[in-house]
Amino acid sequence: PMNAVSAAMTNGTLTRKGDAWVARPSKIGENSTVTVTATIDGRQQTVSSTSFRVRKLPDPTAFISYTAPNGTKERYKGGSGFSKTLLTSAPGIEAAIDDDMLNIGFTVLGFETVFFDQMGNAIPEVSQGASFSQRQKDQFRRLSRGKRFYISRIRAKGPDGIERTLNPVEVIVN
């Protein structure tokens, strides 16, 4: 039974969350060993011990989170057409590692949008936090079909406490 199983970790902490465990390594680049023990027939026995090298979390991908017409949550990561209606209803941007093995959310600390006027001059609009500012939303409403803008200088912080600058997102308005 789960209450008879315990685990410990070197180079970090291991915490039980229901039926799962959360490992928080202390030092990147060093090895950690997870040892699982269980009480079997009244005796504490080692069930398994596994060592691994602790690596830094990879950089996340920034995206605009929106609700698709069918009601599902979707992520627009840029480079293709995006509905102006969905863009104006989106609250801001998010960032996460989502590679089928990890699904780790990051906190967006700030970003800027860069629009281009009729003369080709860049017009940056800065946002503190993850939400689009009112000025950015006003710029979205002025965009016509086929126009593009960029979300750049995206700063995000992960559960490891490291602040990172992420790759820009190109938004093409449909």
N, CA, C and O atoms as a DFTB+ gen file, in Angstrom:
696 C
 N C O
     1  1       0.828      -1.199       0.000
     2  2       0.000       0.000       0.000
     3  2       0.872       1.263       0.000
     4  3       2.012       1.247       0.463
     5  1       0.304       2.362      -0.533
     6  2       1.070       3.616      -0.661
     7  2       1.594       4.121       0.687
     8  3       2.663       4.729       0.734
     9  1       0.868       3.883       1.777
    10  2       1.343       4.388       3.073
    11  2       2.531       3.590       3.604
    12  3       3.140       3.986       4.597
    13  1       2.866       2.487       2.968
    14  2       4.027       1.692       3.372
    15  2       5.268       2.050       2.546
    16  3       6.355       1.531       2.801
    17  1       5.106       2.932       1.564
    18  2       6.202       3.313       0.673
    19  2       6.733       4.683       1.084
    20  3       5.963       5.605       1.355
    21  1       8.057       4.803       1.125
    22  2       8.677       6.103       1.369
    23  2       9.857       6.261       0.422
    24  3      10.336       5.285      -0.154
    25  1      10.321       7.492       0.266
    26  2      11.428       7.766      -0.646
    27  2      12.273       8.895      -0.087
    28  3      11.793       9.752       0.656
    29  1      13.536       8.874      -0.461
    30  2      14.476       9.927      -0.054
    31  2      15.353      10.266      -1.251
    32  3      15.514       9.471      -2.177
    33  1      15.918      11.477      -1.203
    34  2      16.723      11.950      -2.329
    35  2      17.971      12.658      -1.816
    36  3      17.903      13.435      -0.864
    37  1      19.110      12.388      -2.449
    38  2      20.319      13.167      -2.166
    39  2      20.315      14.359      -3.119
    40  3      19.685      14.297      -4.175
    41  1      21.002      15.436      -2.768
    42  2      21.081      16.648      -3.578
    43  2      19.692      17.207      -3.875
    44  3      19.389      17.551      -5.017
    45  1      18.852      17.297      -2.850
    46  2      17.541      17.884      -3.049
    47  2      16.511      17.354      -2.071
    48  3      16.843      16.668      -1.105
    49  1      15.261      17.682      -2.336
    50  2      14.165      17.225      -1.487
    51  2      13.143      16.473      -2.333
    52  3      12.989      16.729      -3.527
    53  1      12.466      15.558      -1.698
    54  2      11.429      14.756      -2.336
    55  2      10.180      14.867      -1.483
    56  3      10.213      14.574      -0.288
    57  1       9.081      15.289      -2.089
    58  2       7.838      15.510      -1.354
    59  2       6.717      14.709      -1.992
    60  3       6.590      14.660      -3.215
    61  1       5.906      14.083      -1.149
    62  2       4.763      13.318      -1.657
    63  2       3.591      14.262      -1.894
    64  3       3.271      15.094      -1.046
    65  1       2.956      14.124      -3.052
    66  2       1.742      14.873      -3.415
    67  2       0.714      13.839      -3.865
    68  3       0.633      13.512      -5.049
    69  1      -0.064      13.331      -2.927
    70  2      -1.032      12.278      -3.249
    71  2      -0.300      10.986      -3.550
    72  3       0.454      10.483      -2.717
    73  1      -0.523      10.444      -4.749
    74  2       0.163       9.225      -5.171
    75  2       1.445       9.525      -5.952
    76  3       2.138       8.599      -6.374
    77  1       1.763      10.793      -6.145
    78  2       2.953      11.177      -6.909
    79  2       4.001      11.795      -5.982
    80  3       3.720      12.113      -4.827
    81  1       5.199      11.955      -6.506
    82  2       6.299      12.568      -5.762
    83  2       6.835      13.738      -6.582
    84  3       6.875      13.682      -7.811
    85  1       7.251      14.810      -5.879
    86  2       7.845      15.972      -6.530
    87  2       9.279      16.089      -6.045
    88  3       9.537      16.216      -4.848
    89  1      10.218      16.043      -7.002
    90  2      11.647      16.163      -6.684
    91  2      12.094      17.592      -6.961
    92  3      11.797      18.147      -8.019
    93  1      12.806      18.184      -6.011
    94  2      13.379      19.521      -6.175
    95  2      14.877      19.427      -5.907
    96  3      15.310      19.500      -4.757
    97  1      15.674      19.264      -6.974
    98  2      17.121      19.161      -6.812
    99  2      17.717      20.464      -6.271
   100  3      17.174      21.547      -6.488
   101  1      18.849      20.337      -5.558
   102  2      19.521      21.505      -4.982
   103  2      20.537      22.116      -5.924
   104  3      20.549      23.331      -6.118
   105  1      21.396      21.287      -6.514
   106  2      22.506      21.794      -7.322
   107  2      22.457      21.212      -8.730
   108  3      22.434      19.997      -8.927
   109  1      22.441      22.130      -9.709
   110  2      22.461      21.732     -11.116
   111  2      23.858      21.215     -11.459
   112  3      24.857      21.752     -10.981
   113  1      23.922      20.176     -12.285
   114  2      25.198      19.633     -12.734
   115  2      25.744      18.530     -11.854
   116  3      26.761      17.922     -12.187
   117  1      25.088      18.261     -10.736
   118  2      25.547      17.193      -9.849
   119  2      24.573      16.022      -9.896
   120  3      23.441      16.166     -10.357
   121  1      25.015      14.874      -9.423
   122  2      24.164      13.686      -9.410
   123  2      23.251      13.691      -8.195
   124  3      23.574      14.254      -7.149
   125  1      22.101      13.048      -8.363
   126  2      21.153      12.821      -7.273
   127  2      20.797      11.348      -7.287
   128  3      20.796      10.700      -8.333
   129  1      20.500      10.840      -6.119
   130  2      20.058       9.453      -6.012
   131  2      18.726       9.435      -5.277
   132  3      18.589      10.008      -4.196
   133  1      17.751       8.769      -5.880
   134  2      16.448       8.583      -5.253
   135  2      16.389       7.135      -4.786
   136  3      16.586       6.206      -5.569
   137  1      16.113       6.961      -3.502
   138  2      16.009       5.628      -2.919
   139  2      14.586       5.424      -2.408
   140  3      14.077       6.213      -1.613
   141  1      13.955       4.352      -2.879
   142  2      12.586       4.028      -2.486
   143  2      12.627       2.837      -1.536
   144  3      13.240       1.810      -1.828
   145  1      11.963       2.994      -0.393
   146  2      11.882       1.914       0.585
   147  2      10.415       1.613       0.872
   148  3       9.536       2.452       0.675
   149  1      10.178       0.397       1.342
   150  2       8.812      -0.003       1.687
   151  2       8.863      -0.892       2.917
   152  3       9.833      -1.614       3.145
   153  1       7.809      -0.825       3.696
   154  2       7.675      -1.709       4.851
   155  2       6.955      -2.977       4.378
   156  3       5.770      -2.956       4.045
   157  1       7.703      -4.069       4.360
   158  2       7.170      -5.352       3.894
   159  2       7.308      -6.355       5.031
   160  3       8.407      -6.596       5.530
   161  1       6.196      -6.930       5.429
   162  2       6.174      -7.888       6.547
   163  2       6.816      -7.294       7.794
   164  3       7.537      -7.989       8.509
   165  1       6.563      -6.024       8.058
   166  2       7.056      -5.370       9.254
   167  2       8.508      -4.921       9.186
   168  3       9.015      -4.341      10.146
   169  1       9.193      -5.180       8.060
   170  2      10.609      -4.776       7.921
   171  2      10.759      -3.729       6.823
   172  3      10.134      -3.829       5.767
   173  1      11.596      -2.721       7.084
   174  2      11.900      -1.684       6.097
   175  2      12.890      -2.267       5.087
   176  3      13.967      -2.722       5.471
   177  1      12.528      -2.257       3.788
   178  2      13.410      -2.810       2.748
   179  2      13.568      -1.801       1.618
   180  3      12.622      -1.094       1.270
   181  1      14.767      -1.739       1.049
   182  2      15.010      -0.897      -0.120
   183  2      14.423      -1.602      -1.336
   184  3      14.767      -2.746      -1.637
   185  1      13.533      -0.900      -2.028
   186  2      12.881      -1.462      -3.215
   187  2      13.672      -1.110      -4.468
   188  3      13.851      -1.943      -5.356
   189  1      14.147       0.139      -4.530
   190  2      14.869       0.581      -5.708
   191  2      15.711       1.800      -5.361
   192  3      15.400       2.549      -4.435
   193  1      16.781       1.983      -6.123
   194  2      17.639       3.153      -5.980
   195  2      18.109       3.546      -7.381
   196  3      18.658       2.721      -8.111
   197  1      17.892       4.808      -7.749
   198  2      18.245       5.275      -9.087
   199  2      19.004       6.585      -8.984
   200  3      18.613       7.488      -8.244
   201  1      20.100       6.677      -9.739
   202  2      20.897       7.904      -9.788
   203  2      20.667       8.596     -11.130
   204  3      20.446       7.942     -12.149
   205  1      20.723       9.917     -11.115
   206  2      20.596      10.687     -12.343
   207  2      21.338      12.000     -12.187
   208  3      21.602      12.453     -11.073
   209  1      21.669      12.601     -13.310
   210  2      22.364      13.889     -13.311
   211  2      21.310      14.996     -13.391
   212  3      20.395      14.929     -14.212
   213  1      21.443      16.008     -12.542
   214  2      20.494      17.119     -12.512
   215  2      20.889      18.124     -13.596
   216  3      22.022      18.604     -13.639
   217  1      19.933      18.425     -14.464
   218  2      20.157      19.394     -15.528
   219  2      19.269      20.615     -15.305
   220  3      18.236      20.537     -14.639
   221  1      19.688      21.739     -15.872
   222  2      18.889      22.959     -15.821
   223  2      17.645      22.758     -16.686
   224  3      17.709      22.113     -17.733
   225  1      16.514      23.312     -16.242
   226  2      15.306      23.241     -17.052
   227  2      15.551      23.957     -18.376
   228  3      16.180      25.015     -18.391
   229  1      15.067      23.402     -19.491
   230  2      15.214      24.122     -20.763
   231  2      14.333      25.362     -20.776
   232  3      13.412      25.491     -19.969
   233  1      14.624      26.271     -21.699
   234  2      13.808      27.474     -21.815
   235  2      12.405      27.099     -22.281
   236  3      12.243      26.210     -23.116
   237  1      11.407      27.766     -21.750
   238  2      10.032      27.493     -22.175
   239  2       9.722      28.188     -23.497
   240  3      10.534      28.947     -24.026
   241  1       8.550      27.917     -24.007
   242  2       8.045      28.569     -25.208
   243  2       6.938      29.532     -24.790
   244  3       6.069      29.189     -23.989
   245  1       6.984      30.735     -25.342
   246  2       5.934      31.719     -25.064
   247  2       4.784      31.491     -26.042
   248  3       5.002      31.079     -27.181
   249  1       3.563      31.760     -25.593
   250  2       2.392      31.566     -26.440
   251  2       1.241      32.430     -25.944
   252  3       1.243      32.916     -24.813
   253  1       0.257      32.607     -26.824
   254  2      -0.990      33.274     -26.452
   255  2      -2.003      32.167     -26.203
   256  3      -2.295      31.373     -27.097
   257  1      -2.530      32.114     -25.004
   258  2      -3.533      31.108     -24.658
   259  2      -4.910      31.643     -25.031
   260  3      -5.245      32.789     -24.729
   261  1      -5.704      30.803     -25.689
   262  2      -7.046      31.218     -26.082
   263  2      -7.993      30.025     -26.058
   264  3      -7.558      28.875     -26.007
   265  1      -9.271      30.306     -26.093
   266  2     -10.289      29.261     -26.138
   267  2     -10.784      29.152     -27.577
   268  3     -11.303      30.118     -28.137
   269  1     -10.622      27.972     -28.169
   270  2     -11.055      27.727     -29.543
   271  2     -12.581      27.714     -29.614
   272  3     -13.242      27.552     -28.588
   273  1     -13.148      27.880     -30.805
   274  2     -14.612      27.864     -30.952
   275  2     -15.282      26.598     -30.395
   276  3     -16.437      26.640     -29.970
   277  1     -14.546      25.466     -30.400
   278  2     -15.116      24.226     -29.857
   279  2     -14.997      24.138     -28.333
   280  3     -15.412      23.147     -27.732
   281  1     -14.417      25.197     -27.699
   282  2     -14.341      25.251     -26.241
   283  2     -13.053      24.735     -25.629
   284  3     -12.882      24.806     -24.412
   285  1     -12.136      24.214     -26.444
   286  2     -10.870      23.694     -25.901
   287  2      -9.863      24.822     -25.735
   288  3      -9.887      25.805     -26.476
   289  1      -8.965      24.672     -24.741
   290  2      -7.887      25.639     -24.530
   291  2      -6.779      25.332     -25.541
   292  3      -6.330      24.192     -25.655
   293  1      -6.351      26.355     -26.264
   294  2      -5.322      26.200     -27.287
   295  2      -4.180      27.167     -27.012
   296  3      -4.305      28.101     -26.219
   297  1      -3.049      26.914     -27.699
   298  2      -1.866      27.762     -27.556
   299  2      -1.403      28.218     -28.937
   300  3      -1.039      27.400     -29.783
   301  1      -1.421      29.525     -29.154
   302  2      -0.903      30.082     -30.405
   303  2       0.560      30.433     -30.166
   304  3       0.876      31.277     -29.328
   305  1       1.458      29.771     -30.917
   306  2       2.896      29.962     -30.719
   307  2       3.526      30.821     -31.806
   308  3       4.743      31.005     -31.824
   309  1       2.704      31.352     -32.719
   310  2       3.196      32.288     -33.721
   311  2       3.533      31.643     -35.054
   312  3       3.543      30.421     -35.202
   313  1       3.812      32.528     -36.034
   314  2       4.267      32.087     -37.332
   315  2       3.178      31.762     -38.340
   316  3       3.475      31.575     -39.520
   317  1       1.935      31.691     -37.910
   318  2       0.820      31.412     -38.820
   319  2      -0.296      32.401     -38.506
   320  3      -0.200      33.181     -37.558
   321  1      -1.352      32.360     -39.310
   322  2      -2.457      33.283     -39.110
   323  2      -3.174      33.063     -37.790
   324  3      -3.330      31.932     -37.329
   325  1      -3.607      34.164     -37.191
   326  2      -4.316      34.121     -35.915
   327  2      -5.495      35.079     -36.000
   328  3      -5.338      36.235     -36.392
   329  1      -6.649      34.605     -35.639
   330  2      -7.881      35.395     -35.723
   331  2      -7.800      36.659     -34.864
   332  3      -7.381      36.612     -33.707
   333  1      -8.209      37.788     -35.448
   334  2      -8.215      39.057     -34.716
   335  2      -9.182      38.987     -33.536
   336  3      -8.921      39.572     -32.484
   337  1     -10.290      38.277     -33.705
   338  2     -11.265      38.114     -32.619
   339  2     -10.637      37.378     -31.442
   340  3     -10.798      37.780     -30.290
   341  1      -9.912      36.287     -31.743
   342  2      -9.249      35.539     -30.667
   343  2      -8.151      36.375     -30.021
   344  3      -7.968      36.337     -28.804
   345  1      -7.421      37.130     -30.839
   346  2      -6.346      37.978     -30.321
   347  2      -6.885      39.033     -29.364
   348  3      -6.332      39.222     -28.281
   349  1      -7.950      39.717     -29.746
   350  2      -8.481      40.787     -28.887
   351  2      -9.130      40.242     -27.616
   352  3      -9.251      40.967     -26.628
   353  1      -9.545      38.983     -27.629
   354  2     -10.150      38.404     -26.422
   355  2      -9.123      37.732     -25.511
   356  3      -9.442      37.386     -24.374
   357  1      -7.898      37.545     -25.997
   358  2      -6.854      36.912     -25.177
   359  2      -6.384      37.877     -24.092
   360  3      -6.179      39.060     -24.365
   361  1      -6.213      37.384     -22.860
   362  2      -5.807      38.275     -21.769
   363  2      -4.324      38.669     -21.804
   364  3      -3.964      39.737     -21.311
   365  1      -3.463      37.823     -22.378
   366  2      -2.033      38.110     -22.385
   367  2      -1.263      36.919     -22.902
   368  3      -1.784      36.112     -23.672
   369  1      -0.013      36.813     -22.475
   370  2       0.797      35.686     -22.917
   371  2       1.182      34.824     -21.722
   372  3       1.151      35.261     -20.572
   373  1       1.541      33.597     -22.032
   374  2       1.987      32.638     -21.041
   375  2       3.248      31.974     -21.563
   376  3       3.626      32.167     -22.719
   377  1       3.894      31.198     -20.719
   378  2       5.080      30.457     -21.124
   379  2       5.105      29.129     -20.383
   380  3       4.739      29.050     -19.210
   381  1       5.543      28.082     -21.088
   382  2       5.612      26.758     -20.471
   383  2       6.551      25.869     -21.264
   384  3       6.792      26.082     -22.452
   385  1       7.073      24.869     -20.573
   386  2       7.762      23.777     -21.252
   387  2       6.673      22.746     -21.484
   388  3       6.065      22.253     -20.534
   389  1       6.428      22.425     -22.731
   390  2       5.376      21.478     -23.068
   391  2       5.904      20.580     -24.183
   392  3       5.653      20.822     -25.363
   393  1       6.635      19.545     -23.792
   394  2       7.275      18.687     -24.788
   395  2       6.867      17.221     -24.659
   396  3       7.667      16.334     -24.954
   397  1       5.663      16.960     -24.232
   398  2       5.101      15.621     -24.043
   399  2       5.691      14.874     -22.853
   400  3       5.086      13.911     -22.381
   401  1       6.860      15.291     -22.351
   402  2       7.419      14.659     -21.167
   403  2       7.273      15.579     -19.960
   404  3       6.918      15.140     -18.866
   405  1       7.552      16.848     -20.177
   406  2       7.419      17.855     -19.128
   407  2       6.255      18.774     -19.470
   408  3       6.029      19.070     -20.643
   409  1       5.535      19.216     -18.495
   410  2       4.526      20.256     -18.677
   411  2       4.667      21.181     -17.478
   412  3       3.979      21.035     -16.468
   413  1       5.584      22.142     -17.619
   414  2       5.950      23.007     -16.507
   415  2       5.625      24.447     -16.864
   416  3       6.128      24.977     -17.855
   417  1       4.787      25.077     -16.057
   418  2       4.413      26.464     -16.283
   419  2       5.460      27.431     -15.767
   420  3       6.129      27.155     -14.771
   421  1       5.604      28.556     -16.436
   422  2       6.506      29.638     -16.037
   423  2       5.668      30.886     -15.828
   424  3       4.584      31.011     -16.398
   425  1       6.160      31.806     -15.020
   426  2       5.483      33.075     -14.781
   427  2       6.090      34.124     -15.698
   428  3       7.295      34.370     -15.654
   429  1       5.254      34.746     -16.533
   430  2       5.731      35.813     -17.418
   431  2       5.825      37.089     -16.590
   432  3       4.845      37.515     -15.978
   433  1       7.008      37.695     -16.576
   434  2       7.267      38.898     -15.779
   435  2       7.036      40.182     -16.565
   436  3       6.742      41.225     -15.982
   437  1       7.166      40.110     -17.878
   438  2       6.987      41.289     -18.719
   439  2       7.353      40.974     -20.156
   440  3       7.999      39.963     -20.434
   441  1       6.936      41.847     -21.073
   442  2       7.228      41.679     -22.493
   443  2       6.917      42.987     -23.201
   444  3       6.375      43.917     -22.605
   445  1       7.268      43.047     -24.482
   446  2       6.865      44.203     -25.275
   447  2       6.323      43.719     -26.612
   448  3       6.746      42.688     -27.137
   449  1       5.385      44.480     -27.149
   450  2       4.897      44.220     -28.494
   451  2       5.498      45.283     -29.394
   452  3       5.650      46.436     -28.992
   453  1       5.843      44.887     -30.622
   454  2       6.425      45.827     -31.573
   455  2       5.529      45.838     -32.809
   456  3       5.404      44.834     -33.510
   457  1       4.905      46.998     -33.067
   458  2       4.044      47.201     -34.220
   459  2       4.789      48.089     -35.217
   460  3       5.742      48.775     -34.847
   461  1       4.360      48.077     -36.469
   462  2       4.981      48.914     -37.488
   463  2       3.918      49.798     -38.121
   464  3       2.854      49.323     -38.517
   465  1       4.228      51.124     -38.213
   466  2       3.277      52.047     -38.821
   467  2       3.398      52.004     -40.349
   468  3       4.162      51.208     -40.893
   469  1       2.633      52.873     -41.039
   470  2       2.612      52.885     -42.512
   471  2       3.980      53.199     -43.107
   472  3       4.283      52.788     -44.227
   473  1       4.802      53.925     -42.364
   474  2       6.141      54.308     -42.844
   475  2       7.197      53.248     -42.513
   476  3       8.354      53.380     -42.911
   477  1       6.799      52.198     -41.784
   478  2       7.746      51.147     -41.421
   479  2       8.469      51.406     -40.108
   480  3       9.397      50.680     -39.753
   481  1       8.049      52.437     -39.387
   482  2       8.667      52.742     -38.098
   483  2       8.148      51.778     -37.036
   484  3       6.955      51.483     -36.980
   485  1       9.050      51.297     -36.202
   486  2       8.673      50.385     -35.118
   487  2       8.048      51.165     -33.969
   488  3       8.549      52.215     -33.566
   489  1       6.945      50.632     -33.451
   490  2       6.261      51.246     -32.313
   491  2       6.198      50.209     -31.193
   492  3       5.329      49.338     -31.204
   493  1       7.116      50.297     -30.224
   494  2       7.085      49.326     -29.128
   495  2       6.095      49.735     -28.041
   496  3       5.942      50.919     -27.743
   497  1       5.435      48.759     -27.460
   498  2       4.538      48.965     -26.324
   499  2       4.936      47.965     -25.250
   500  3       4.919      46.758     -25.491
   501  1       5.292      48.450     -24.071
   502  2       5.790      47.601     -22.992
   503  2       4.650      47.201     -22.065
   504  3       3.753      47.992     -21.774
   505  1       4.708      45.952     -21.609
   506  2       3.725      45.456     -20.658
   507  2       4.454      44.881     -19.450
   508  3       5.398      44.104     -19.592
   509  1       4.008      45.270     -18.269
   510  2       4.553      44.690     -17.039
   511  2       3.656      43.517     -16.667
   512  3       2.440      43.680     -16.558
   513  1       4.224      42.362     -16.474
   514  2       3.434      41.181     -16.169
   515  2       3.024      40.461     -17.438
   516  3       3.541      40.743     -18.519
   517  1       2.090      39.528     -17.301
   518  2       1.691      38.664     -18.407
   519  2       0.510      39.193     -19.210
   520  3       0.202      38.643     -20.267
   521  1      -0.156      40.238     -18.743
   522  2      -1.367      40.734     -19.416
   523  2      -1.046      41.778     -20.461
   524  3      -0.095      42.549     -20.325
   525  1      -1.868      41.791     -21.527
   526  2      -1.755      42.847     -22.530
   527  2      -2.225      44.157     -21.908
   528  3      -3.224      44.184     -21.190
   529  1      -1.505      45.243     -22.182
   530  2      -1.914      46.556     -21.684
   531  2      -3.056      47.089     -22.552
   532  3      -3.321      46.563     -23.633
   533  1      -3.716      48.118     -22.078
   534  2      -4.804      48.720     -22.862
   535  2      -4.270      49.279     -24.168
   536  3      -4.932      49.168     -25.200
   537  1      -3.093      49.873     -24.146
   538  2      -2.492      50.428     -25.370
   539  2      -2.203      49.318     -26.378
   540  3      -2.392      49.506     -27.580
   541  1      -1.743      48.152     -25.889
   542  2      -1.492      47.026     -26.795
   543  2      -2.801      46.546     -27.413
   544  3      -2.856      46.277     -28.613
   545  1      -3.853      46.435     -26.606
   546  2      -5.156      45.995     -27.116
   547  2      -5.702      46.989     -28.147
   548  3      -6.312      46.588     -29.138
   549  1      -5.480      48.284     -27.907
   550  2      -5.900      49.298     -28.874
   551  2      -5.168      49.108     -30.205
   552  3      -5.768      49.258     -31.269
   553  1      -3.895      48.783     -30.148
   554  2      -3.111      48.520     -31.368
   555  2      -3.655      47.285     -32.089
   556  3      -3.720      47.275     -33.318
   557  1      -4.045      46.245     -31.348
   558  2      -4.609      45.038     -31.965
   559  2      -5.841      45.393     -32.801
   560  3      -6.004      44.907     -33.920
   561  1      -6.697      46.240     -32.248
   562  2      -7.944      46.599     -32.926
   563  2      -7.690      47.355     -34.231
   564  3      -8.510      47.300     -35.147
   565  1      -6.560      48.059     -34.319
   566  2      -6.226      48.829     -35.523
   567  2      -5.584      47.982     -36.620
   568  3      -5.457      48.433     -37.758
   569  1      -5.179      46.760     -36.283
   570  2      -4.504      45.915     -37.267
   571  2      -5.481      45.390     -38.309
   572  3      -6.602      44.997     -37.988
   573  1      -5.034      45.391     -39.561
   574  2      -5.868      44.832     -40.630
   575  2      -5.357      43.438     -40.991
   576  3      -4.265      43.036     -40.590
   577  1      -6.161      42.721     -41.748
   578  2      -5.850      41.351     -42.155
   579  2      -4.487      41.295     -42.861
   580  3      -4.190      42.124     -43.720
   581  1      -3.672      40.314     -42.487
   582  2      -2.360      40.131     -43.102
   583  2      -1.243      40.903     -42.420
   584  3      -0.069      40.667     -42.708
   585  1      -1.583      41.823     -41.520
   586  2      -0.554      42.579     -40.800
   587  2       0.054      41.702     -39.712
   588  3      -0.567      40.753     -39.233
   589  1       1.260      42.038     -39.341
   590  2       1.938      41.267     -38.307
   591  2       2.589      42.185     -37.293
   592  3       2.887      43.346     -37.572
   593  1       2.798      41.640     -36.122
   594  2       3.545      42.324     -35.072
   595  2       4.323      41.264     -34.309
   596  3       4.136      40.063     -34.508
   597  1       5.188      41.729     -33.445
   598  2       6.057      40.808     -32.711
   599  2       5.916      41.015     -31.209
   600  3       5.781      42.140     -30.728
   601  1       5.952      39.924     -30.495
   602  2       6.020      39.970     -29.034
   603  2       7.455      39.591     -28.703
   604  3       7.887      38.473     -28.983
   605  1       8.191      40.519     -28.108
   606  2       9.615      40.282     -27.862
   607  2       9.996      40.679     -26.443
   608  3       9.170      41.150     -25.662
   609  1      11.259      40.475     -26.140
   610  2      11.798      40.755     -24.799
   611  2      10.925      40.139     -23.708
   612  3      10.649      40.759     -22.681
   613  1      10.504      38.908     -23.960
   614  2       9.639      38.198     -23.013
   615  2      10.513      37.681     -21.875
   616  3      11.442      36.903     -22.093
   617  1      10.203      38.121     -20.667
   618  2      10.927      37.667     -19.485
   619  2      10.029      36.731     -18.690
   620  3       8.877      37.054     -18.399
   621  1      10.570      35.567     -18.343
   622  2       9.781      34.578     -17.595
   623  2      10.643      33.932     -16.524
   624  3      11.862      33.826     -16.658
   625  1       9.977      33.501     -15.456
   626  2      10.662      32.860     -14.330
   627  2      10.005      31.506     -14.091
   628  3       8.780      31.394     -14.048
   629  1      10.840      30.478     -13.935
   630  2      10.333      29.125     -13.729
   631  2      10.370      28.710     -12.280
   632  3      10.774      29.484     -11.412
   633  1       9.944      27.481     -12.016
   634  2       9.954      26.977     -10.643
   635  2      11.364      26.834     -10.079
   636  3      11.538      26.686      -8.869
   637  1      12.375      26.879     -10.957
   638  2      13.763      26.821     -10.496
   639  2      14.265      28.184     -10.040
   640  3      15.388      28.294      -9.550
   641  1      13.433      29.245     -10.196
   642  2      13.806      30.586      -9.744
   643  2      14.675      31.356     -10.712
   644  3      15.058      32.488     -10.416
   645  1      15.001      30.783     -11.858
   646  2      15.873      31.438     -12.836
   647  2      15.024      32.267     -13.800
   648  3      14.058      31.767     -14.377
   649  1      15.395      33.542     -13.967
   650  2      14.714      34.413     -14.918
   651  2      15.367      34.263     -16.279
   652  3      16.594      34.257     -16.389
   653  1      14.550      34.141     -17.318
   654  2      15.061      33.937     -18.668
   655  2      14.407      34.910     -19.635
   656  3      13.297      35.385     -19.396
   657  1      15.105      35.205     -20.735
   658  2      14.537      35.970     -21.829
   659  2      14.224      34.980     -22.943
   660  3      15.102      34.247     -23.397
   661  1      12.962      34.964     -23.382
   662  2      12.496      33.967     -24.332
   663  2      12.526      34.480     -25.766
   664  3      12.626      35.681     -26.017
   665  1      12.436      33.535     -26.698
   666  2      12.391      33.881     -28.114
   667  2      11.122      34.662     -28.434
   668  3      10.085      34.442     -27.809
   669  1      11.198      35.582     -29.413
   670  2      10.017      36.366     -29.783
   671  2       8.947      35.507     -30.455
   672  3       9.217      34.409     -30.940
   673  1       7.730      36.039     -30.468
   674  2       6.597      35.389     -31.121
   675  2       6.125      36.325     -32.239
   676  3       5.843      37.497     -31.990
   677  1       6.039      35.810     -33.462
   678  2       5.516      36.591     -34.582
   679  2       4.024      36.303     -34.711
   680  3       3.619      35.151     -34.866
   681  1       3.211      37.353     -34.646
   682  2       1.758      37.195     -34.737
   683  2       1.305      37.770     -36.074
   684  3       1.559      38.935     -36.379
   685  1       0.620      36.927     -36.877
   686  2       0.081      37.352     -38.166
   687  2      -1.446      37.358     -38.037
   688  3      -2.054      36.327     -37.750
   689  1      -2.055      38.517     -38.249
   690  2      -3.488      38.673     -38.037
   691  2      -4.264      38.188     -39.255
   692  3      -3.972      38.587     -40.382
   693  1      -5.251      37.327     -39.028
   694  2      -6.163      36.849     -40.077
   695  2      -7.337      37.780     -40.192
   696  3      -8.223      37.557     -41.017
